[in-house]
């Protein structure tokens, strides 16, 4: 039993009857899912999720999970711009038949947001067992991400109001009080809700914040008063808009004041908040980099520019892997994550595991390659202490010594287009090298048309180039990035290639590391944000400077 206690999957089912988990997916940030929610999703046979949270929860479910469509788009709903939702209760009942585990995922919290209560009653009436996994409620999570605390040390009443169902009595009570009011409404109904409160007695100069797409990197917040909110949204060119039906959370009260929010708006003040950043790498390599970019508030968009394929003739690789087992090598040197992956796949093909490296010294060219080895179960003996490159590896590589080294041979699995720097350096140090093509790198297929248009038209705020080949391949398959796009390069060689292709390099990583490159871009974004604030200008993204781009003014 784990120290956190037993889970449902630890015990056999009491019967073949199905089971339903009503699960709160939170306001939109995938990181706000609870551990219990992730656990329930992992064991689900059927996932019934609202369209706006499907992307948040789907990645935690099994690949085989069934996801019946909850949204129905017919001619009438398409014309109205608001898709119709199928009767969720009946859909859940249908899915639970046959003893399957069903997860019903809703936005926010099942007990506070939406109509999950009615579905629970339907399950209870039908004798279907169910459980509830609470989530971060929209009315709690969104203000926290907007920098608007709902209570302070003095304490205060907090009233939650759903403007769609609020009665006249509700508006009168909230308007006559000095409680902090958290209102769930839509963008085009905010002014009407403010008017209700003013009519009920609230002063027109009462501070108000309005947040749309809360807790996501599309979040935007406006600070105004009950009396000025309509004018503020109009001046910001937010309304009128065909997106006026979008849900928002409005917070009314002194804690919404602009002066306080300027100090507490931690989320929207992230250095790359809302930046759409192009990551032109192989998909396997881009995951950790994309996670780091998200931590800075960016929206990474992964576009594979290099596809990895097996070598055309596998015999050389097969002989080298067998040589590892028979003691042919003193060292094996990995120069990329893909080299680790290629050797690992060969091992698995032969039924081998990390124990086959016993007695062999292992070198890794940098942190990411070393991490891939550790994931394989191998701790590298040598990682460059300085520059993470072939040259840096050679700086620390010991010369061959026949007294201490019983074998003088190094296995070097690498790409077909790799440079000869490492091979030449090892030979100079007295080593024999089996230079083996472990994988081939080829240009990937072009990305979709809308992505190509965004690249050439300035739709991306920044692009990260992690090698000269990513520069050449991206330009080859998608075209040259627009001149408003911030260009960040991992090192001088990559920067030179970018400049040769007519690109202006704005950011250069201090070290040849993808994580240092992302960090350098974040520092660039932070300086740009501070410069705008000091000049009294609105904080905008680079893509908002392109011709025809809509300039949006927002309080951050």
C-alpha positions, -999 to 999 in steps of 0.1 A, spaced: 0 0 0 13 34 -9 19 60 19 -9 81 5 -35 54 11 -54 30 -11 -70 39 -43 -101 26 -59 -81 4 -84 -65 -14 -54 -97 -33 -47 -120 -55 -69 -153 -40 -79 -182 -50 -56 -203 -59 -87 -204 -56 -124 -224 -24 -120 -209 7 -136 -196 37 -117 -196 74 -123 -170 100 -111 -182 136 -113 -149 155 -117 -141 192 -115 -115 201 -141 -109 236 -128 -111 269 -146 -88 260 -175 -52 257 -163 -43 220 -166 -20 223 -136 -50 229 -113 -63 193 -117 -61 175 -84 -41 143 -79 -74 124 -73 -87 138 -106 -57 125 -125 -61 91 -107 -98 88 -117 -91 98 -153 -64 71 -156 -89 44 -147 -118 57 -169 -134 35 -196 -156 64 -208 -149 101 -206 -178 125 -209 -164 160 -209 -176 195 -216 -159 208 -248 -140 235 -230 -123 210 -206 -118 180 -229 -82 192 -238 -74 196 -200 -85 160 -190 -80 139 -221 -42 136 -218 -46 119 -184 -69 92 -197 -59 59 -214 -55 59 -251 -84 34 -254 -109 56 -234 -142 63 -252 -151 100 -255 -187 104 -267 -194 138 -282 -212 161 -258 -216 189 -284 -241 188 -312 -237 212 -341 -267 215 -363 -279 242 -387 -297 261 -360 -269 261 -334 -243 269 -360 -262 299 -371 -265 311 -335 -228 305 -329 -235 285 -297 -234 247 -301 -261 227 -284 -251 203 -255 -266 169 -255 -285 158 -225 -255 149 -204 -274 129 -178 -287 105 -204 -253 103 -220 -238 93 -187 -265 67 -181 -259 53 -215 -222 51 -210 -224 35 -175 -243 5 -188 -222 -27 -190 -202 -21 -158 -179 6 -172 -162 34 -152 -174 67 -164 -158 101 -157 -180 131 -162 -157 161 -163 -171 196 -159 -155 231 -158 -146 244 -124 -162 224 -95 -191 200 -99 -209 213 -68 -206 250 -77 -203 253 -114 -227 240 -140 -256 216 -135 -238 185 -123 -262 183 -93 -291 173 -115 -270 146 -131 -260 132 -96 -297 131 -87 -304 111 -118 -277 86 -110 -290 83 -74 -325 77 -87 -313 50 -110 -293 33 -83 -259 40 -100 -230 45 -76 -211 77 -81 -184 98 -64 -175 135 -66 -140 148 -71 -140 185 -63 -122 209 -85 -110 245 -82 -141 266 -88 -141 292 -115 -153 319 -90 -123 311 -68 -95 302 -93 -100 330 -118 -98 359 -92 -67 343 -78 -50 343 -112 -62 379 -119 -45 391 -87 -77 398 -68 -78 382 -33 -114 378 -22 -106 383 15 -80 400 37 -69 399 73 -100 419 83 -123 394 67 -153 403 46 -184 388 33 -181 372 -2 -211 367 -23 -212 346 -54 -237 356 -81 -246 338 -113 -260 367 -134 -279 342 -157 -302 330 -128 -299 359 -102 -333 371 -90 -342 407 -83 -340 399 -46 -304 387 -51 -293 419 -69 -310 440 -42 -293 421 -13 -258 422 -29 -262 458 -41 -272 470 -6 -243 453 11 -206 460 11 -196 424 5 -172 415 -22 -193 402 -51 -180 376 -75 -202 375 -106 -203 348 -132 -216 364 -164 -207 369 -201 -186 397 -217 -216 414 -232 -236 412 -200 -210 427 -176 -224 463 -180 -259 451 -173 -248 433 -141 -229 465 -130 -261 485 -136 -281 461 -115 -257 467 -86 -257 504 -90 -296 505 -91 -296 484 -59 -274 509 -40 -237 503 -49 -217 534 -56 -208 538 -93 -171 544 -83 -169 509 -67 -138 491 -82 -145 462 -106 -123 437 -125 -135 416 -154 -115 385 -164 -120 364 -196 -103 330 -202 -91 330 -166 -62 308 -156 -51 302 -192 -25 320 -212 -53 337 -231 -64 354 -199 -72 392 -200 -83 414 -172 -98 449 -173 -99 472 -143 -127 497 -141 -156 508 -118 -193 499 -119 -199 531 -137 -171 530 -163 -169 493 -173 -190 497 -204 -168 526 -216 -136 507 -207 -146 476 -228 -157 498 -257 -124 518 -257 -105 486 -255 -124 475 -287 -135 444 -268 -172 452 -274 -192 450 -295 -178 416 -306 -192 383 -320 -174 367 -289 -196 386 -265 -211 354 -252 -177 343 -237 -180 337 -200 -162 361 -176 -157 364 -139 -163 399 -125 -152 409 -90 -168 439 -74 -153 456 -43 -123 474 -30 -100 444 -35 -104 450 -72 -88 484 -72 -62 491 -99 -35 501 -74 -38 467 -55 -40 446 -87 -9 462 -101 10 447 -72 -8 413 -72 -13 404 -109 13 377 -107 0 356 -137 -4 382 -164 29 398 -155 49 367 -164 77 376 -188 63 358 -218 26 360 -209 5 352 -239 34 350 -263 29 324 -290 64 308 -293 73 285 -322 94 255 -312 109 240 -344 123 207 -331 115 170 -332 85 164 -311 103 141 -287 128 167 -279 104 197 -275 84 185 -245 106 197 -217 113 230 -235 76 236 -240 70 230 -203 96 256 -195 81 281 -219 46 275 -203 61 283 -169 70 318 -183 34 323 -195 41 314 -231 20 293 -255 44 270 -272 36 257 -307 56 227 -317 65 223 -354 87 194 -362 113 204 -387 135 173 -385 122 138 -387 143 110 -373 145 77 -393 165 45 -389 198 41 -409 194 28 -444 216 -2 -436 212 -15 -400 241 -40 -400 267 -16 -388 246 -6 -358 237 -42 -350 274 -52 -350 283 -23 -326 255 -31 -301 267 -67 -301 302 -54 -295 290 -36 -264 280 -70 -249 311 -88 -259 335 -62 -245 347 -46 -277 345 -10 -262 360 9 -234 337 39 -239 304 48 -256 297 85 -263 262 98 -268 259 132 -286 221 135 -286 189 123 -271 181 106 -304 214 86 -302 202 73 -267 168 65 -282 184 46 -311 206 25 -289 178 19 -264 155 6 -292 182 -18 -304 187 -31 -269 149 -37 -266 150 -55 -299 176 -79 -286 160 -82 -252 188 -63 -235 185 -36 -208 208 -11 -190 228 -39 -174 246 -44 -207 265 -12 -200 283 -29 -171 320 -23 -173 317 3 -201 323 40 -195 295 62 -207 298 99 -219 270 123 -226 274 156 -245 251 176 -222 223 177 -197 194 166 -218 214 136 -232 225 127 -197 188 129 -185 178 105 -213 205 81 -202 194 83 -165 158 76 -177 172 45 -194 188 35 -161 224 45 -170 244 72 -150 269 88 -174 306 88 -162 314 119 -182 294 151 -189 312 183 -201 320 206 -172 320 236 -195 304 240 -230 278 214 -237 291 204 -272 314 180 -289 342 205 -282 333 207 -246 332 169 -243 367 167 -258 380 192 -232 373 167 -205 379 134 -223 410 116 -210 437 105 -235 442 68 -241 465 53 -216 475 16 -223 483 11 -186 448 21 -173 427 15 -204 426 -23 -213 406 -14 -245 414 15 -268 380 16 -287 351 41 -285 316 34 -298 301 66 -312 264 63 -323 253 95 -340 233 111 -368 242 107 -404 248 145 -407 269 149 -375 302 168 -377 336 151 -375 347 172 -346 344 145 -319 358 117 -341 389 137 -350 394 148 -314 392 113 -300 417 100 -326 440 128 -316 437 116 -280 448 81 -290 415 64 -292 401 41 -320 366 52 -329 337 31 -344 318 60 -359 283 44 -364 252 60 -380 225 53 -354 198 73 -371 192 96 -400 178 131 -398 156 142 -427 135 173 -433 100 170 -419 68 175 -438 55 211 -441 32 222 -412 -5 230 -419 -13 260 -440 -25 281 -411 8 275 -393 28 285 -424 7 316 -428 12 325 -391 50 321 -395 53 343 -426 26 368 -415 38 376 -380 14 355 -360 41 341 -338 58 363 -311 90 344 -311 108 314 -326 135 293 -309 163 280 -332 182 252 -315 205 243 -344 215 255 -378 195 227 -393 163 239 -376 169 273 -393 174 258 -427 146 233 -424 120 257 -410 126 282 -438 126 254 -463 92 238 -452 73 269 -439 90 301 -451 109 329 -433 95 343 -401 81 378 -402 104 406 -391 83 414 -360 90 379 -347 117 377 -320 144 353 -332 163 334 -304 193 312 -312 211 286 -291 246 297 -302 268 317 -326 268 291 -354 230 289 -353 228 327 -352 251 330 -382 229 306 -402 198 327 -392 215 359 -404 225 342 -437 188 335 -442 180 372 -437 168 370 -401 175 395 -373 188 377 -342 173 393 -310 183 367 -284 215 346 -281 217 319 -254 247 324 -231 252 286 -232 244 259 -258 215 246 -238 178 247 -248 168 256 -212 193 285 -211 179 296 -245 143 296 -231 156 315 -200 173 341 -222 140 346 -241 122 351 -208 147 377 -197 143 395 -231 105 395 -226 109 408 -190 131 437 -202 106 445 -229 77 445 -205 95 468 -180 105 492 -208 69 496 -219 57 502 -184 84 528 -177 74 546 -209 38 545 -199 29 524 -229 6 494 -230 23 460 -226 19 443 -260 32 412 -276 56 414 -306 29 400 -329 6 429 -321 31 452 -339 26 436 -373 6 455 -400 -31 451 -395 -27 435 -360 -53 446 -335 -37 466 -307 -54 457 -274 -50 478 -243 -52 458 -211 -43 464 -175 -15 441 -164 
